Amino acid sequence: MEGAFQSSGTGYEVRFGEYRFLPGSGVLLRQDSPVRIGSRARMLLRTLAQNPGETIGYAELISSAWPGIHVDEANLRVQMSALRRLLDAGSSGPSHISNTPGRGYALTCPPVPNPENQLGAGLNAMGLISPLSSMIGRGEDVAIALDRLQRHRCLSIVGPGGIGKTRLAVELCWCLADDDQFRICFVDLAPLASADLVPAAIAATFGGTGDPHNAPEQLILAAVRATPTLLVLDNCEHVLDVTAALAGRLLLQAPDLRILVTSREPFLIDGEAVLRLGGLELPPEGTMPPSLVEALNYPGIELLVERAMAAQSVSFSDQDVPALVQIARRLDGIPLAIELAAGRIEAIGVEALAHALEGQISLLDGGKRTALPRHRTLAATLEWSFNLLSEDERNLLVMLSVFQGEFQLEAAGQVSKSEFESLLRLVASLVTKSFVIVSRSGQSVRYRLLETTRAFCASRLADRADAPEIQHRHAAHLVTELAQAIRIGGTNAEGRGDHNAELRRIAADIRAAIAWGLREGGDARLAVQLIVESGPMWLRLSMLKDYALVIERAIDIFSNHPDLDETDLVWLAPSLHKAWYNSLGLSPKVQPMLIKAIDVAHRTENRSCHLDCLWAMFGTRLTQARYGDALIYAREFQQVAEASGDTAQIAMAHRIVALSMWRDGNLVDAARHGRAALRSNAQMTAHVQLDLMYKQGVTSRANMSNLLWLTGQADAALDLAHEAVTVGLSGDLLGLAYGLGMMIIPLTFWVGDIEQAESLSALLMKISAENDYSYWGRWGRTYQSAVHRLKHGVAAPDDAIIAYADELDGLHRHILATILPGLPMAWITQMDGEEKRHHPHWSTAELQRIAAMQLLSGGDAEGARAQLEFAFETARSQGAMAWELRIATNLAELDLHSGYQTLARDRLSESLRRMTQGTKTQDVRQARRLLSAIK
């Protein structure tokens, strides 16, 4: 085995064959190239390296890598196993890491003294401070910087204020402090009030006497020519031009000189390499670590937790992970901002801090007393950097703060009203100075402000007299950008890449623009337009509940707005219905609004809105089990659709008329409309919020599947239901959730396929959870409870039917009654209107059968027989053969019990003869078994 330890300014340099580990910086090198290892592995390796050859106990290792957190030893074994695999790869000897069972781990190679450098770092470095805390999350940056310093004579570390440029430079110097190839001279230029003082400050660090006959630059040259030197120029942004020019001259005249620079922007001189620092790594957007242990693998979270625990008596658990991630993301992973936030956790708690930072970054106003004045508060850091910009740059940056996320150059031009060449020059300058972040994807170039910078500049924007004009231009541009993003998403819905990426990019801006429009001084009409036209965005981003609440708040604000009339607000009612219904269910507040909107849309000949409102009211009445009223609205929808001549709207009319008809008990006429809906391939294009309407492909099939089953065509019904699921999974999850809840899952119960019912209920729950369809999630939970009852004969402890008993709508109750015959009849019919007591609807015959069986179980055989006979006639008159077969089976059982075998056989034989499909369904099998017993 090949291995050695060498002393260094911050610990040991550990060598494992081709590998070198620098404990001070946590950098692992392989043939002088950086190797990426996780922060836990880096901490464990550092702890082992500080105690070479000694066995370190499990508890001590866990404490070093997961300070203050309870972690199972299994996590330690995983990390140590990964380290072994990495370090031992290609080695034929014993492992570099040994394990003593029950005790701990050790590095097995002995330390090797380094006699060539006995003086230590103190005599080899001038002006270099000693860091008081460990550096987190910059190991790879240290390795890259070391590599570039070997290949380039000038390296500039650039990035926004508080990103950790100075800390990285200090760490680099300590990594190099024992390298006798050159000495280190560290010069902090931050205190200088004038660029004229730069040469003198550098010369003083070298020990210059200030002899008036020797200019400072000559003293510096003499020093760097005499001894190979690494000159570190820290905090150069406010004296950049003079310092860059001086650095260029020194490099030309001193061949053994290397220069390390920290600044918000590079020197832009010959021979310069640039390392641009970003925020510490955080969990990717849209993901959340499942535990605190896993969250700590991200340096941004690790720094927040470590600094909070080091200074305060706080502890964290898995439940804190979402708030910790929210804080670190809000602060863009900027180390200074994270450290300032850590100092607030003890006082207000992690959840409260996460919430507070959503509103004001200025909360971070209490840094360390030993810090530079500009680093004691985040605002001070931003103010200092902001004041270094030109007036034009400051003006543009403040206007750009209106963007909540990424923006393109065209959008920046629309908001700022700048000429293109001037805009391009200023944006390029702000990118160079680390105020604006640039990202590229293919041919697309986008920009954004760090959230800390944006929040600082937004406060400046709020104080400007022209702020309303800037915000208006921002909102107006978003109308166009939103339409493009929705169109792009629709085009890509079948395939390549993330078709919601554009919508996700502008979602925060849409929300902010709506909020501005709702405020006094905002543009109410523009807000209404954005609310209505953004409907597809909220759906595709699974934010329907948020959308519903936005619309509800807007209606409350706009209802008495002096600048708006009923025609301006007419679209808000159907928008609110669609969002609220799919996320929260029916709202009593929405129905009168829809009725009023129908009248307004009709009077103003707003056909699209008229259709949307009629469609919403049809769905509302159907859900309430007011089937006759639903048919009235469906018929009116059909009239408007036929007047439009739009074949797609006419096809939708056929579907909802068919659905209303068979729910209302007219199965024969419903079949004609249902087949017409199935035949149409026309694509709906006219509706503003088409995405929020259930598409024909799923719903027409699901609808017809129930009608076919009721009329005795079970095999065809199951085929159509299967097609509906396939179509829904390929592009209409909202329609699939609706179809599963109201039609497809009930069908699986009716045919007796409980396993399929359980599987599809799980699918409905998954779709609902992932897409914010909370209302349909409630339907899914009730079906899961129904499965449990049918399988086990009792309700589960968390039975959703019991939990939601008072909240379930009329149709939901009717469907559950056809699945679970033991439900109380009073509860089933509690929400039925008066007309249903005299007019049989789709499930009346089945409900009558259930009532009869309840009478029979109570000992009233004659009452049960009379009720069954009445139910039989109801089912036969409607053509509801599925219900008829169930009723005939029950009557045959009663007849057989009373000794009327012939009557029982004839009635059951007739009903079975008419059932030409569904031979494997539960009802048919049960009827045939009974008929066989009679014969």
N, C-alpha and C positions, 0 to 999 in steps of 0.2 A: 504494500500500500504506500502511496505517495502522499504526504501531507505535511504542512508546516504552518506555524503561527509566526507572524512578525508584529512587533509593537508598532503602534501608530498613535497619532495625537488623540484619537478617540476610542482606543481599544486595541484590537488586533487585526492584522490582515491574515486571513485564514486561507491556506492553499490546499486544494484537493486535486492533484493532477492538473487537469486543464482549467479548473475552476479557481477563482479568487473571490473571497467574501470580505467586504469592508464593513465591519460592525458599526462603525460610527455613522455611516450613511445607510446601512442596510442594503448595499448594492452587491449583487452576485454577478461576477464576470466570468465569461468563458472565452478564453483566448482574447481577452480584453474587450469583448463585446458583451453588452448587458443581457442578462437572463432574467426574464420576468418570473417572479415568485410572489405568492400571496403575502399579505401583511402578517398573517399569523405565522406562516413558515419563516418569514424574515425575523420576527421577534424571537421565535424559538431558537433559530440558528444563532442569533446574537447572544442569547442567554448562555447557550452551550459554549460559544466562542470566548465568553468572558471568564469561563472556568474550565480551561483546557484540561482534558484528561480526567476530570472529576465527574462522578455520577450525580446528576441533578434530579432531585425527586419530582415525582409526577405533580404534586401540589404546587411546587415552586415554578415548574414549567407552565402549568395551566395559569397560574397567577401572572406570569410575565406576558403571556400571549392574550389572556382574557381577563385583564385586571378588574377586580370587583364583580365579576360575573360568575355564577355557578355554571360550570360546564362539565359534562360527563367525560370520563377518561377516554371514551370512544373517540371523541373529537380530537384528543391529543394523539391517539394512535393513528388516526387518518392522516394528520399533518406530518407526523414523523415518518410514516410509511412513504408518503409522497417525497419527502426530503431524501430519504434513503435511495429511492428509485432514481432520483435526479442525480445525486452526487456519486452514486456507485455505478452509474451506467458506463459500461466499457471497462470497468475495473475487474481484475481477476482475483484480487486479494480480499481480505476481510472488509466488512462494511466500515465506512467512515463514521457511522453512528452505531454505538453499541447499546443494547438494552439489557438491563439487569432486572429480571422479572420481580415485581413487587416493590422495586425501589425507584428506578428511573432510567434516564438516558445519559450518554456521555459521548463527546468527541474523542476518538481513539488515537489520533496522531499527537505526538508530544510537541510542546512549544520549542521553537528554535530561536535563540537570542539573535539580535540584530546589532552586532558590534560596530557597524559602519556609521551609526547615527546615535550617539550617546547624549547629545546635547538637548534633545527634545525640541518641541515646537516653539518654545518661548524665544529661542535665539534665532529662529529661522523665519519668523513672521513678525511683521511690524504693523501695529494698528488693528490686529485681528482680535475680535471679541470671542469669548467662550460661550457657546450656546447653553442656556439654562434648562432647556427641555429637549426631548427627543423630536426629531423631525419625522413626520408621518406622511407616507404616500408619495414621496418624491424619489424613491430609490431608482426608478428607471430614468428619471430626469437627471439625477446625479451621474449615472452611468453614461448617458448620452453626452452630457456636458464634458465629462472626463475625456471621452473619445474625441469630441470636437476640439478640445483644447490641445490635444496631441497633434491634430492635423491642421489647425488654423492658429494664427498668431493673435487674432482678436475674436472674442466670443461675447456677444451681447445677449443677456438674459432679459427678455422683454415681456411685459404683461401689465394688466391694470393694477391700480393701487390695491394693496392688501393681498395680492396673489401669492406672495412668498418669495419674491425675487432675492431680497437680501438674505433671507434664511437659507436659500439654496446656495447662494454665493459663499456664505460662511461655511456651510457644510462641505462644499468643494474645497475650500482652503484647508480645512482640517483634514480632509482626505489626502491632501498633497503636502501637509506641513512637514512630514518626515522625509520628503523627497529632496535629496540634496542636490538635485539638478538645478534648482533655482530657489531663490528666496521669495517670500510673499510680502507685498506691501499693500495693506488694505486702507483705502481712503474713503471716508464717508463725506460726500459732498452736500448732503441734505442741509446742514446748518448754514451754508454759504448764502449770503444775501445778494451777492453780485458775481457774475461770471468772471469778472476780472480777478477774483480771489482764487480761482481754480489752480493756477500754477503754484502759487505760494502755499496752498493747502497741501498739495502733493509733495512739494519740496520739504515742507515741515515734517511730514511723516517719515521721509527719508533721513531727517536730522539736519536739514539745511540750516545754515547760520543766519540767513537773512542778510548776508554781506551785500551792500548796495552795488558793489562792483561785479557781483555775480547774479545775473538774472535768474529767477526761479527755474525757468525752463532749462538753462544751462546746468544748474545744480541737479535737476532730475536726469538729464542726459548723462552727466558724469556718473551718477549712481547706477543707472541701468546698463551703462556700457561696462562698468567695472565688474558687475556680478549679474549673471542671468537672473531675470526677475519676472515674477508674475505680478503685474500691477492691477489691483482691483479698484475700480472706480464705481462706487455705490451711489445710487440715487442721482442720476445725471440729468433727469428730464428738464429741470429748471435752468440748467447751464449747458444745454446739449450742444449748441453750435460751437461754443468756445472749446468745450471738452473734446468734441469729436475732431476738431481741427488740430488740437494739441496732440491727441492720440495718434492721428495720422502722421504727424511730423516725427513723433517719437519712434514709431514703428519703422519708419524709413531710415532713421539714423542709428537705431540700436537693434542689430540683428538678433540678439539673444533675449529680446523683450517680448513678453506676451501680455495681453491686456484682457481682463475680464470686466464686463460692464453690466450694471443693472440699470434699467430705465424703462419708461413706458414705451419708448420707441428706439429703434436701433440707430447707430451712428451713421450708417450708410457710407462707409469708407472702404477702400480696397482691402481685400484680405479678411473681411469681417464675416463670421458665421453668426447665425441668429438662432437662439432657442426661445421659442415663444411659449410661455407657461399658460396653461388653462387651469380651471378649477380642479380640485381633487375629485377623483373618480367617485361617482354616485350610482345607485341602482338605475338602470335604464328606465326611461319614461314608460309608464304603463305596467311596470313590474313592482313587486313589493317583496322583499325578503321575508320568508316565513318565520324567521326567528331572529333574536338579537345576535346570536352567534354568527349567523350568516350575514346579517347586516354589517357586522364589524369587519367583514372582508373588504368593504368599500372604505377607502381612506377618509372620505368626507364624513362618514358616520363615525368612524373610529376616532377621528380628531375631536368631534363634538362630544362624544362620550368620555374620552380620556381627559379632556380639559375640564369638563364639568365635574368629573369625579375627583380630579386632582385638587381642585380648589374648594370643593363644597362637600357637605355630607349628603350626597344624593346617590341613588342607585337606580338601575334601569331593569326592565323586564321585556319579554316578548311583546307585551301589550303596548309598549312605548315606541315600537319600531315605526309605525306609520307617521307618528308625530315627528320623530327624529329625522326620518327621510324627508318629510315635508319642510322642516326647517332648513336642512342642508340644501335641498333643491331651491328653495326660495332665495338662498344666499349664493346660488351658483357654485357651490363648493369652494368659495373664496376663503382661504384659511383665516385671515384677519376677521372677517365677518363671522365665521364659525366660532372662533375663540371668544369674540365679544358676546355672541349668542349664548355660549356655554356659561358665561358668567351670570346670565339672567335666569338660568333654569332653577336654581335653588329658591329664588325669591318668588317666582310665579308658576313654576311647574312646566313640564315639557309640553303638555297639551295646550295650556294657555299661551305659551310662547309661540307655538306653531300657529295658533289662531291670530295672535296679535301681529305677527310678522306679515300676515296676509294684508294687513291694513297699513302698517308703517314700519319701514326699515329704521326710522329714526329712533326706535326703541333701543337700538344698540348704541348707547351713549356712555358706557362706563368701562373703559379699558384699563389696562394696568398703569399705575402711577409712574412706573419706570419707562414706559413706552414714550416714543417721540410724541410731541403734541399732536401731530397730524395722524397718529395711529391710536390715540386714546378714544376716539369715537369714529365710527364709520363715516359720519357726515364730514368730519374734519379731513379725513383722507380724501374723500371725493371733492370737497371744496378746494383743497390744495391743488389737486390735479386739474380740476375744472378751470381754475384761474390761470393755468399755464396755456390754455388754448387761446387762439385768436378770437376776435369778436364774432367773425363769420362762423367759425367752428362751434363756438358756444351757442349761437343762435340756431344753427341747424340741429345740433345735438338735442337741444331743448324741444324743438319741434318733433324730432324723431321719437321722443319719449312717449308720444301718443300711441305708438305701436306696442302692443303687449307681447308680441312674439316676433317671428321672422318677417322680413319684408323685402321686396325687390326694389331695385333702383327706380323703376317706374312709379311704384307706390310712394317712395320718398319724394319724388318730383311732384306728384299730385298734391301731397300734403304741404310741402314747403314752397311750392310755386317757384322753384329755382330753375334757372336755365341748365340744360343738361351738362354742358362742359363745366360750369361752376360746381354743380352738384357732384359730378364725378370726381373733381379735384378735392372737394371738401370731404367726401365720404372716404376716398383713398387715404387722405391725411388722418382721418379719425380711426381708420383701420390700423394704420401704421402706429398710431399713438395708443392703441389698445383700448380705445373707447367704444369702438364698434367691432363686433365679431363677424367674420365672414365665413360662410359655409358653401360648399359646392357639391352639387349632385348632378352628374352628367354635364349637360350644357347650362344648367341653371345655377345662378349665383344669388345667394340671399344673404341678408344682413340681420343682425339683432344687437340690442343693447343688453349687457348683463343686467339682471334684475336690480341689483344694488344701484347701478348707474342710472337705470331707467327711473327707479323710484326717486332718486335724488333730483333728476332733471324734471320729472313730472311735477314736483313741488314748485320748481321754477316756472314751469308752464302755467300752473294754476294762477300765478300772480301776474301773468301777462294780460294786457287788455285785448290782444287778438286771439286769446285761447279759444273762444267759441268758434271763430272762423277756422282755426286749425282743426279743431275737433269735428266741425261740419265737413271739411274737406276729407278728413279721415273716414267718416261714416259714409259719405257719398261714394268714395272710392271702393269701399267694402261692398256696396251693392253690386257693382260690376264684378269684383273679384269673387264674391259669393256665387254669382250665377255661373262663372267660369269653373269654379271648383266643383259645383254640383254637376255640371255638364261632364267634366272630366271623370268624376266618380261614376256617373252613370255609364259612360263609355267603357270604363275599365272594370265594370262590375263582374264580368265573367272571367277576368284573367289576370293580367300581369301586374305584379307588385301590389303595393298598398294603395288601393283606389280611394281610400279615405285620407291619404296623407295631406292633400291640399286643404281639406276641410279641417283636419286636426290643427294644421298650421295657423289658420285664421280664426279658430273658434274663440280664443280669448279676446281677440280684437272685436269680433262680433258682439260678444257679451258686453265688452266695455263701451262700444258704440251705442248699444241699446240702453245701457245704464245712463250714458250721457244724454241721450234723447229723452229719457224719462224725467230728467232733472229740470228744474226751473232754468230757463235760458237755453235748453236743448231744442232740438228739432223734432217735434212730436211725430210729424208725418214720416220723416226718415226712420224714426224708431219703429213705427208701425210697419213700414215696408220691410225693414230688416227682420222684425219678429216673424212676419208672415212668410217671407221668402227663405228664412233660415230653417224652416221646419225639417226639410230633408237632412240638414246637417245634424240636428239634434238626434234624429232617429238613427242615422248611420253611425254616430259616435256614442250610441247607447246612453243618451242623456235626456230621455223623454220626461222624466220627473222634473228635472231642472227646467226644461222647456215649459212644462205646464205651469210651474211656479212663476216663471218670467212673464208669461202671458197674463196670468191671473193678476199679478202686481200691475202690469201695464193697463189692464182694463180698469182696475180700481183708480189708477192715476188719471187715465184719459177720459173716463166716463163724463166728467164735467169740464174737460179742457176747452177753453174758449176758442182755440184755433181749429178744433176738429168737429166734424158732424158725423152723422150716422153712416154716411157712405165711406168715410175714412176708416171707420172701425168695423165695418161689416165682416171682414175676413177674420177678425180676432176670435169670433165665436166658434166657427168650425175648427180653427187651429187649436183652440183650447180644448175642444171636445176630443180631438184625436190624440193629443198628447196626454190629457188627463185620463181618458178612458183606458188606454193601453198601459198606463203606469199606475193609476190609482183606482180606476173603475168609474162608475157613473157619478156625476156631480149634480146635485139639485140646482146649483147655481147656474149651470151651463144651459139647461133646457129652456128656460124663458129667454135666454140670450139667443139661442138658436132659432126659436120661433120668431123673435123679432127680426133676426137677420134674414130669415126666409122672406119675410114681408119686404124688407128693404131691398134685397137682391132682386126680388120679383119686380118691384116698382121701378128700379133703376136699370132693369134688363141686364143685370150682371149674371149671365147664365152660368159661368163656372162656379161662382160663389153660391148661386141658387142650388146647383146640383150638390155641392159639398154639404150645404146645410141640410138638404133633404136626405142625403145619405146618412148624415150624422143622426138625424131624428129617427129615421128608419131603424138604425142600429140601437138607438136608445130605447125605443118602444119594444123592439124585439127582446132586448136584454131584460126589460122589465116584465116580460111575458104578456105584454099588451099587443097580442099578435094582430088583431084587427086594425089597430091604429098603425102598426108597422106597415101593414099592407096598403093603407091609405097613402102613407108617405112614399112607399115604393112605387105606387101607381102614378103619383105626381112626378116622381123622378123619371118614370118612363115617358110621360108626356113631354117633359122638358127635353129629355134626351132625343126623342124622336123628332122634335121640332128643330133640334140642332143639326140633324142629319149625320151626326158622328157615329160611325158603326161601333166603335169601341164603347162609347157611352150607352148605346142601345144594348150592347151585349151585357154590360153591367146591369142595366135595367132589367133584362131578362133574369139575371141571376138573383137580384134582390126581390123581384116579384115572385120568382119561384120559391125562394126561401120563406118569404112572408106567407105565401099561399099554403105550403105544406105545414108550416108551423101553425097556421090558422085552421088547419083541418081539411083543406081542399087539395088532396093528393093528386087527383087526376089532372086538373088544369096546371098544377105546379110542374108536372113532368114535362109538359110541352115547353114551358118557359126554360126549364132546366136544360133540356136538350139544345135549345137555341143558344143558350149561354155557352155550352160546351163546344158547339160547332164553330163559334167565332174565334178567329185568330187575330182580330184587330188589336192594335196596341194603343192604349190610352196615352194621350199627349197633352190634352187641353188643360188639365188641372194644375194649379199652382203647387199644391201639396200632394202630388200623386204618390210620392214615397210613403206617405202616411195613410194611404188607402190600401186595403188588402187587394192584391192583384188577382186577376181572373184565374190564372193557371192553377193556383192552389184552391181558392175558395169555390170556384164552380165545380171542381171535382169533389171536394169535401161535402158540399151541399148536396150534390146529386147522389153521393154514396149513401147518405142517410135516407133519402127519398126512395132509392132502389131497395134498400133493406126493408123499409116499412111496407113496400109493395111486393115483397116476397122474392126479391132478386138478390139474395145475399152474396152469391159468388161475384156478380158484377159489381156489387157495392164494395166488396173487399179489394177488388182489382183497382177501382177508382181511388179508394182511400190510399192504397199503396202508391199509386201515381202521384197523388197530391203531396205525400210526404217527400217523394223524390224531387218533384218540382220545387217545393218549398225550400228544401236543403240546398238547391242549386241557385237560389236567388231571391227568395221572398220569405225571410224568417219571421217577419211580422205577420204575414198572412198565414204562415204555417202555425204560429202560436195560436192564432184565432181558430184556424181549422182544427188543430188538435184538441183545443179546449172545448169547442162547441159541438164538434161532429165526429172527428176521427177516433178519439179515445172512447167516447160513449159507444161507438159502433163495436169496438173490440170487447167491451163489457157485454153488449147485447148478444153477440155471437158466442160468448162464453170463453173467449181467449184471454184469461186473466194474466197470463205471462206477458202477452203482447201489450195489454193495458198497462201493466207495471213498467214495461220497457219504454213505451211511448210517454207515460207520465214522467219518467225520469228525463226523457228528451225535452219535454215541455219545460220542466224545471230548469234544465241546463240552458236552453235558449232564453228563457225569461231572465235568469240570473245574469247571463252574459250581455244582455241587450237592454236591461232596465225595463222589461215588460212585467212589472210587479203584479199587475192585475192578473195576467195569465199564469204567473207563478202561483197565485192563490188557487186558481182552478187546478193546477197540477198537484198541489198539496192535498186538495180534497179528494182527488182521484187516488193518490197514494194511500190516503186513509181508507178509501173504499176498498182498495185491494187488500189491505190489512184485515179489514172486517170480514171480507169474503173468505180469506185464507184461514183466519184464526177464530172467526165467530164472535169476536169481541173488538171493541174499539181500542186503539193504541192509546197510551198515556198522553201523547201529544196530538190526538186526533184533530185534524184541521176542520172537519165538519162541525165538531162541537165548538172549536175555538172561534170560527167565523160564522156561527149559526145566525146571528142577528144581522150580519152584513151581506149575506148571499142574496143575489137578485132572483127574481121570479123564475127566469129560464134556468138558471143554475140549479134551483131547487127541483124543478120539474125533471131535469136530466138526472140528478142524483136519485130521485125517487124511482126512476126506471131501472136504476142500477142496484139500489139497496131497498128491497121491498119493505123493510122493517121500519122505515122512517115515519114519524108521526104525521098523519094526514093533515092535521090542523096546521102544522108548520109548513107543509108542502104548499098548501093552498092559501096561506096567510096573506100573500101579496097579490093574489089573483083579483082581477077586476070583476065587477058585477056581470059583465057580458059573458065571461067564461063559465059562469054558473049555468047558463042556458045555451051556450054555443060550444060544441065539442071542438077542441083543438087537437094538435098532433099527438099528445100523450093522454088525452082524456080517457080513452078506452083502457089503457094500461093502468091509469090511476084508479079507475073504477074497479078493475080486476084486483088491484092491491087492497083497496078498501074492502072488497068482498072477502079476500083471504084473511084480513084482520077480523072481520065478523065471524068467519068460520073458526078461527083460533079462539074466539071468545065464546064459542058454543052455539052461535046462531046460524045453523045450516040453511034454513029456509031463507033468511035474509041474505045470506051469501049467494045462494042459488039465484035469487031474483036479481041481485046486483050483477052477477056474472052474465045472466041472460041479457040484461040491459047493455053491458059492456060489449057482449058479442055482437049485438045489433049495431052498436056505434062503430065498432071496428069494420064490420062488413060494409056498412053504408059508406064509409070513407075509403074503402079499399086498402085498409091497413092490415095486410095479411099477416105481418109479423106479430102484431098484437092479437089478431084473431086466433092464431095457432096457440098462443099461450093460454088464451081464455078457453079455447076448445079443450085443451089438455086438462085444465082445472075442472071444467064442467064434466068431462068424461070421468075424472076421478070421483066426483060427487055422484054421478049416475051409477058408476060401478059399485060404489059403496052402498047405494040405495037398491041395488039389484037390477038396474036397467042396463043390462049389458048391450043389448041391441042398439039402444039409443046412444050409448057411449061410443060404441064401435062406429056407427054411421056418421055421427057428428065429427069424430076425430079423423075418420078416413077421408071425409070430404075436405076438411081443412088441409090435411097432408097432401091429398091429390093435387090441390091448387099450388102447393109449394114445390115448384120445379127446380129450385136451386137451394143451396145451403144444407146439403145432406149431412155435412159434418158439424153443423152448428149445434150448440147445446140444446136449443129448443126443439129442433127436428129430432135429434137423438132421443130426447126425453119422451117426445110424443110417440115415436116408433116403439120404444120399449114398452110404453103403456098399451099401445095397440096390440103388440105381440102378446102381452099378458092377457088381454081380453080374448083374443082368438084361442 
